[in-house]
Amino acid sequence: MNKSIYIDNNSSTFCDPRVAKKIHELLINRDFSNPHSAEHKLGWKSMDLLDESRELVAANIGALPDEIFFTSGATESNNIAIKGVVESALRKKDKRKKIITTNIEHKCVLNSFYEMSKENDLELVILEVDENGFLKLEEIEQCATDALLLSVIHTNNEIGIVQKIKELGEIASKHDIIFHVDASQAIYSDIDVIDLGIDLMSLSSHKMYAPVGSGILFVNSGLSVKPMSIYSGGFQQEGVRAGTISPVLSFATAYAFNILKQSKEDEINHLHELRELFIQLLHTHDIQFNINGSMSYRHPGNLNISLADIENSASFIYKLQPNVCISSGSACNSGVVEPSYVLKALGLKSADIERSIRIGFGRFNNRKEIESCVEFIVRAIKK
């Protein structure tokens, strides 16, 4: 049986063999333990590995090592950043009672905002994007007074749009708003947390060619209201994230992030070439489609299109099985296929939303795969 062509890299990436080799070396030596076991050699070695991991991440985002915290993934990082800041602010009797986010955030961010607003009687502002997926900066200025927290997705997981993070950081700083950025999909962007004015930032291991199960949270050490742990436990990681962290997974994430940053420009060019080839081949086969979201500021491996000649994306993707792995949007709804609220936010008609597919080109894809993929798509459309 031939291997499936996997172009769903915005959902998850394969573990890079170099990362897998590092993990194997660390595990096979049985040389690591609980990094919080401070009384023996293996505990010390494990903490040293965590410290090395923090240094690697910090160096790649312009942060300090003690500003880096490891979690189980970006969902946990986002929850700690949002809920942890709100809870901390309430304990400090902070007078700011407004929290702001956007209508194209990941579900874990939106649901955290809904929950915090309802439980604590906070004013919730949901900013809308334009038809290309971009925030209107003037609208943020208009609602910034007395705001505690602004959370914005750097690079959208469905349409790949990259927001103007530096300008948003300047607005947040001007109005003394804590600025959180979900940067899970921002792996090909230049990120310097100081230059961009970011106070809190979330990253995910399995979006950067490391295994599922690890995440990163950056917390600006100068914050007056720092996130507190959102559940009971020990005082690991300065009380920001309770619980034992895997030193091996943490290092794998940091190592993968470092590889990515070193090869970023070559990979961006590679992904651009694959995406342009895909679009060109669709035109060659006279496939009618519309691109959703701007192509100007976009994740280099992301493409979201509405196909004119299919009934709906779910049945179309089923026709592609087992040959091609793509999706109809975000994989965050427990396997339940729902109409995309992100595409709805762009103003798309229901019919176009139902006919949309997301393609995520990645490091390990090649031209031959893209050519074969388009052939399968053409056959499925003409069935």
C-alpha positions, 0 to 999 in steps of 0.5 A, a space after each residue: 500500500 502506498 503512503 498517503 500524501 500528507 499536506 495537513 501540516 498546519 494541524 500537526 507536523 511530523 517529528 524531524 528525524 534529527 529530533 527523534 534521534 536526540 529523543 532516542 539518545 536521551 531515553 535509551 541512556 536512562 540518564 534522566 529523572 524528575 527534574 524537580 528531584 533536587 537531591 540526586 545526580 539524575 535530578 540535577 542532570 534533568 534540571 540541567 537539560 531543562 535549563 539548556 532547553 530554556 536557553 535555546 528557546 530564549 535565544 531564538 525569541 530575544 528572551 531571558 531563560 528564566 522567562 521560559 516555561 514548559 507546558 503540555 502544549 499551546 492549549 495549556 500555555 494559552 489557558 495559563 496566560 489568559 486565566 492565570 493573568 485574570 486570576 492574578 489581577 483579581 487577587 491584586 484587586 486590579 481596577 482594569 475590568 476589560 479583556 480583548 481578543 478577536 473573532 478568529 482565535 483558536 477555540 482554547 483562547 476564545 473559550 478561555 475569554 468567555 469563561 473568564 468574562 462570565 465568571 468574573 463579570 469582566 467586559 469582553 470585547 471581541 474584535 472583528 477582522 476584515 474580509 482579508 483576515 486582518 484586524 483594524 488597528 483603529 478599533 483596538 485604539 477605540 476600546 483600549 481604555 481600562 483594558 487588562 489583557 489583549 490576546 491575538 493570534 499571530 498566524 491564524 491556524 486556518 487561513 494563515 494570516 499574519 497579524 501586525 503584531 508590532 503595531 498591536 504591541 505598541 498599542 498595548 504598551 501605550 495603554 498599559 495592556 498586557 499583550 498575549 500572543 498565540 504564536 503556535 503557527 508563527 514558526 516562520 516569522 521573525 519573533 523578538 518579544 522585546 521588539 514586538 512588545 509581547 508580554 506573554 507568548 504561546 508555542 507548540 511542539 507539534 507545529 515545529 517538527 517535534 512530538 505532540 505533548 510539549 508547549 512553551 509559554 514566555 512570560 515577561 519578567 517585568 510584568 506587574 501582573 504575572 500569570 499564576 498556576 490555574 490548578 493546584 499542585 507543587 511550586 514547579 516552574 515558579 508556580 506558573 505551571 504546576 506539575 512535573 515537566 518532561 526534560 526530554 520532551 522539553 529539550 526536543 521542542 527547544 532543539 526542533 525550534 532551534 533547527 527551524 530558526 537556522 533553516 527558516 529562509 530555505 524552508 520558506 522558499 521551499 514552501 512558497 515553491 510548493 504552494 505556487 506549484 499547487 495553485 499553478 496545477 489547479 489552474 492548468 487542470 481548469 479547477 475553479 477555486 477562490 483563495 480565502 484570506 490575503 496572500 500578502 501576509 501569510 504562513 508560507 505553507 498555508 493555503 485555504 481555498 473554496 472549490 467551486 465544483 464540489 458539494 462539500 469539503 467533508 465528502 470531498 476529503 473522504 473521496 481523497 482517502 487514503 491517498 491525500 491527507 488534508 482537512 477542512 479547517 482546524 482540528 480542535 473540535 474533537 473530530 467533529 466537522 463544523 462550519 468554520 467560524 474563521 471563514 465566517 468572520 471573513 464574510 464568506 457565504 455558507 456555501 463557500 465555507 462548506 466547500 473550503 479545504 485547508 492545505 498545509 505544506 511542510 518541510 518533508 513535502 516535495 514537488 512529486 507529492 504535490 503533482 500527485 496530490 493535484 491529480 487525486 484532487 482532479 479525479 475526486 472532483 470529476 467523479 
